[in-house]
Amino acid sequence: MSGLLTAVGLRKDYPMNGEVVHALRGVSLTIERGEYVAVVGPSGSGKSTLLQLLGGIDSPTAGSVHLDGVHLEALSDRELTRIRLTRIGFVFQRFHLLPVLTALENVELPMAEAGLARAERRARARELLRYVGLESRVSHRPTALSGGEMQRVAIARALANRPAMILADEPTGELDAATGHTILSLFRRLHDDGATLVVVTHDEHLAREAGRVVQMLDGRMVADPSGIAPEQVADGC
Amino acid sequence: MRHRVRTVLAVAGVAVTTAMLLDMVLLAGGIERSFTRLLEGRGFQIRVSPKGTLPFDTEATIPDAAGVRRRIAADSAVVAVGPVLATSLYARHGDSLVTLFGYGIDPTAQAIYEVERGRDLGPDDSTGVLLSVPVAERFGLVPGDTLILQSRLDPEAVRAAVSRRLVVRGIVRWLYDYKGQPSVGTIVTVLQDLAGLRAGDRVSAFAVKVRTDAEAAAATERLRSALPRLEVNSIADFVRRFRERLVYFRQVSYIIGSISLIVTVLLLSTLLSITVNERRGEIATLRAIGVARGTIVGGVMLEGALLTLVGGALGAALGAVTATYLDRILTAFPGLPASISFFVPDPQSLTLAGALLVATGVLAGAYPALLAARAPIAATLRAEAT
């Protein structure tokens, strides 16, 4: 099993209003270290569900996900939580920062959970906020930040524990075009600095930035020009 | 603190229920503690009174006080025996007679007063008198002044009233007096003369002091055997009887205290459940970024505990104020000794109440915490996104 992340034959069904929704119908892909992958497709095509399965937030109805050779579905909730904390960084459309904490404290949060010493995590949180251009906003609470600033804090938070991979779900979805460009530049910089990125997006600009674009439709991967073909992966396993 | 008004209301609710709990805890054992403290105040552990009575409950008297005193003092554990005679008498105030409550005491062995001003009577001080503050104020007397005391008029016996001019030695606090009670005290023989009880050497009761509290029960038993025609009780006996009389009072306190705890649990559970529901997205995010279930559960429970602690602190202050106010109302009940209190703090009870309150806060946070911990991450994030 090669690659940083390998997903094989992912299926996800869940009930909704008394019916079963087939969100994913057998998706396979491999993501190499340092890759910048955009997952695109219309609403309801299964992009976000795929991201959740790749990030160990949800478990597939069938199929498997391996991160650095670790089979995520075989892990206990505690182990999976630890993987999410230390190996994966998440960025959400709606930022989801804790409103009672300052920008600095929000970035510190995952490091505190990981058990880093206070001085060390404080220094790293400052460093990360400087990296995303918010060194002057460290003491501000989310309510005092703009949407773009909140998303940059969320990106800094995602980087806190030096994850192997960043997963972002519509990171520019709540932002205007100009602010979206700031985030886009930030992702480009992250990628240039060696980060592995998987971004679910409707944003064509953001998708164009990625080195590889995976297209989803109706729970299936319909195009992955630079990746390994699903059939090849399925056959290989 | 995201919803300040809601948080303030919840804290206020917890404060009110805490105040209720505190008052009920103080009330449940307060009067008993106060009563015990009153009886033990001067260190006399045993009381001897006429058969079938409690001290000062009736006008019954014990004859041959000197003989009985000798027999009590003969017990090896007894170190002091104080006779007390209680009767009503009069004092002349201008043209009228004022009814007073009179105590005949032996100042060398007394369990019923404390000198506040002036000095105590001497052992054979047949010309001195001690006054309660209400008497001193009503008659405008200070130590060194004189007061004429007069016995009861008995029209049937056609007995002439006996009167004595006495010098005020001191102003005292009579421990068993109700608020405003006009009491005076003389040595036993003076009061016996005034009350016409000298011939039979009669007294109302004896207060007995034994060497140590541990010896009180055994000494009580020996005195019971030695004085079968008299009522002999230790303070522990009185407290036991008192407790039996107050059992319903105590039960009501427990019930109201329990209700206040239940209300606290419901109030906090409701508040925290609403909070958790409102923060489902946030909690799902925290779980998604790797925050452990235990941390989430701990956070919700900590919130409950903090609300309880803040509300509890305010409630303790509120409870102290209401207890003082209620105590003033209840102790104004006629016939109750002024030194009795209904709301008496006791470190053990207060610790128990505090522990119960913190446990309540934690318990109240348990269900919402469980809700938070069980929230499905993916489904919640999906719902948040739509």
Interface residues (C-beta under 8 A of the other chain):
Chain A: Y14 S48 T49 Q52 G55 I57 D58 D77 R78 T81 R82 I83 R84 L85 T86 I88 G89 F90 F92 Q93 R94 H96 L98 P99 V100 L109 P110 E113 A114 R157 A158 N161 D169 E170
Chain B: M1 R2 G281 E282 T285 L286 R287 A288 I289 G290 V291 A292 R293 T295 I377 A378 A379 L381 R382 E384 A385
